[in-house]
Amino acid sequence: MDLHFVRRGTGRPLLLIHGIGGSWRSWNTILDTLAAERDVIAVDLPGHGETPQLAGENSIATLADAVTDFLIQHDLLGIDAVGSSMGARLVLELARRGGVLGAVVSLDPGGFWQG
């Protein structure tokens, strides 16, 4: 599956991942500011924005698989990432897997932790 995305700017790549009910547009207020310094890629997760639903289960694990596939497809493994809300939990999962992301910023991942 390919994720719908927008890409702006030049420089070191930066991935933006929105939360539940959001889309790449969740980042509109800061997208151009970030793009002044970075090659910013803001995705629509499966079932959000212009990306269709996953065929099976929709979980952090399956969303992480979809994002990993996207990064491989676009030769972006090791990209720095920022996630908000559910996207924050997702970037933590991708970081936990190792080798998928570079630096990670997780904004308000609350409510998704498992002990």
C-alpha positions as CSV (number, residue, x, y, z in Angstrom):
1,M,0.0,0.0,0.0
2,D,1.2,3.5,-0.8
3,L,0.4,6.3,1.6
4,H,-0.8,9.6,0.2
5,F,1.7,12.3,1.1
6,V,2.8,15.9,0.5
7,R,6.4,16.8,0.2
8,R,7.9,20.3,0.5
9,G,11.3,21.8,1.0
10,T,14.9,20.7,0.7
11,G,17.5,19.5,3.1
12,R,17.5,16.5,5.4
13,P,14.2,14.5,5.2
14,L,11.7,14.8,8.0
15,L,8.6,12.6,8.3
16,L,5.4,14.0,9.9
17,I,2.8,11.6,11.2
18,H,-0.6,12.8,12.4
19,G,-3.0,11.5,15.0
20,I,-6.4,9.8,15.0
21,G,-8.9,11.6,12.8
22,G,-6.2,13.8,11.3
23,S,-4.4,13.9,8.0
24,W,-1.2,15.5,6.6
25,R,-3.2,18.8,6.9
26,S,-2.9,18.5,10.7
27,W,0.6,19.9,10.1
28,N,-0.4,22.9,7.9
29,T,0.5,25.6,10.5
30,I,4.1,24.5,10.6
31,L,4.7,22.7,7.4
32,D,6.1,25.6,5.4
33,T,8.3,26.8,8.3
34,L,9.8,23.3,8.6
35,A,10.2,23.1,4.8
36,A,12.4,26.2,4.9
37,E,15.1,23.9,6.5
38,R,14.1,20.4,5.8
39,D,12.6,18.1,3.1
40,V,9.3,17.6,4.8
41,I,7.1,14.5,4.1
42,A,3.7,14.6,5.7
43,V,1.7,11.4,5.2
44,D,-2.0,10.4,5.5
45,L,-2.1,7.2,7.5
46,P,-4.3,4.3,6.3
47,G,-8.0,5.2,6.7
48,H,-7.2,8.9,7.0
49,G,-7.1,11.8,4.4
50,E,-6.6,10.4,1.0
51,T,-5.1,7.0,2.0
52,P,-7.5,4.0,1.9
53,Q,-8.1,1.8,4.8
54,L,-6.0,-1.3,5.5
55,A,-7.5,-4.5,4.3
56,G,-7.2,-6.2,7.7
57,E,-6.7,-5.2,11.3
58,N,-6.0,-1.5,12.1
59,S,-3.5,-1.4,15.0
60,I,-0.2,0.4,15.9
61,A,1.6,-2.7,14.6
62,T,-0.1,-2.7,11.2
63,L,0.2,1.0,10.8
64,A,3.9,0.7,11.6
65,D,4.2,-1.9,8.9
66,A,2.4,0.4,6.4
67,V,4.7,3.3,7.3
68,T,7.8,1.0,7.1
69,D,6.7,-0.2,3.6
70,F,6.2,3.4,2.5
71,L,9.7,4.4,3.8
72,I,11.3,1.4,2.0
73,Q,9.4,2.2,-1.2
74,H,10.6,5.8,-1.2
75,D,14.2,5.0,0.0
76,L,13.6,6.9,3.3
77,L,14.7,4.4,5.9
78,G,16.5,6.3,8.7
79,I,14.5,9.4,8.3
80,D,13.9,11.7,11.3
81,A,10.3,11.7,12.4
82,V,7.8,13.7,14.4
83,G,4.4,12.2,15.5
84,S,1.5,13.7,17.3
85,S,-1.0,11.8,19.5
86,M,-1.5,8.4,17.8
87,G,1.3,9.4,15.4
88,A,3.5,9.9,18.4
89,R,2.9,6.3,19.6
90,L,3.5,5.2,16.1
91,V,6.9,6.8,15.8
92,L,7.9,5.3,19.2
93,E,6.9,1.9,17.8
94,L,9.0,2.5,14.7
95,A,12.0,3.6,16.8
96,R,11.6,0.5,19.0
97,R,11.9,-1.7,15.9
98,G,15.3,-0.3,15.1
99,G,16.7,0.7,11.7
100,V,13.5,2.4,10.5
101,L,13.8,5.9,11.8
102,G,16.6,8.3,12.8
103,A,15.8,10.9,15.5
104,V,12.3,10.8,16.8
105,V,10.0,13.5,18.5
106,S,6.9,12.0,20.1
107,L,4.3,14.7,20.9
108,D,1.7,13.6,23.4
109,P,1.6,9.8,22.9
110,G,-0.5,9.4,26.1
111,G,-3.0,6.6,26.4
112,F,-1.3,4.2,24.1
113,W,1.3,2.7,26.4
114,Q,1.4,-1.0,27.4
115,G,3.3,-2.0,30.5
